[in-house]
Amino acid sequence: LNYSDRNHVEKWFQTVSMRIDRFHAFWRGSPASARRWLRRFRHHYNHDRPNQALNGRTPAEEVLN
């Protein structure tokens, strides 16, 4: 994993987080519930979910080791 790829992914997550208010009309819950869901998803994706491309490590493990 190179820094350029990781930067693109992180930028995407940041953009989604900042603009989630624009999509609240399509979300069944409130904008706050969408933000909570996204925070939980980011944590799960980066800290709990093993990644095949990282040989079963999480992105957090890859960055910290």
N, C-alpha and C positions, 0 to 999 in steps of 0.2 A: 504494500500500500504506500503510495507516495503522497507527499503533502499536497500536491495539486489536486488529486482526486478527493482527498479528505476535505480540503477547503471548499470544493464545489458542493459536496454533500452538506457540510456545515452551513454554508450559505443558503442552501435550499431550505434546511430546517429553520434557519433564522427568518427567512422570507415568509414561510408558512406561518410561523408564530406571530410575526408582526401584522400579517394581513388577514388573520383568521376572522377578525371583526367583519370584513367584507363578505365573508361566506356564511355569516350566521343565519341568513335567511334560509339557507339550505340545510342547516343543522337542526336536528330535532330538539336539541337542548339550547341552553343559553350560550352566549359567547364565552362566558366564564367556564362553563362545563366543557366546551371545546378546547379551551386553553389547558384545563386540567388534564383532559384526555391526552393532548399532545405532549404535555410534560411527562406523563406516565409512559407514553409510547417512546419518547426519546430516551428515558432512563432504561426501559426494557431493552430497546434496540442497542444501546451503547454499553450496558452493564450486565445484562442477564442473558441475552440471546447469543449463542455461539454462531460464529460466522464461518462458512465453508472456506471462503477465500483467505481467511486468517488461520487456517488449520484448527478450527474449533475454538479459537480464542475470541473474546469479545473485542470490539473496537477499543474499549477502555483499557483492556489488558495489553493490546497491541501498542497503544500510545505510552502506557506507563512502564512497559518493560523494554 
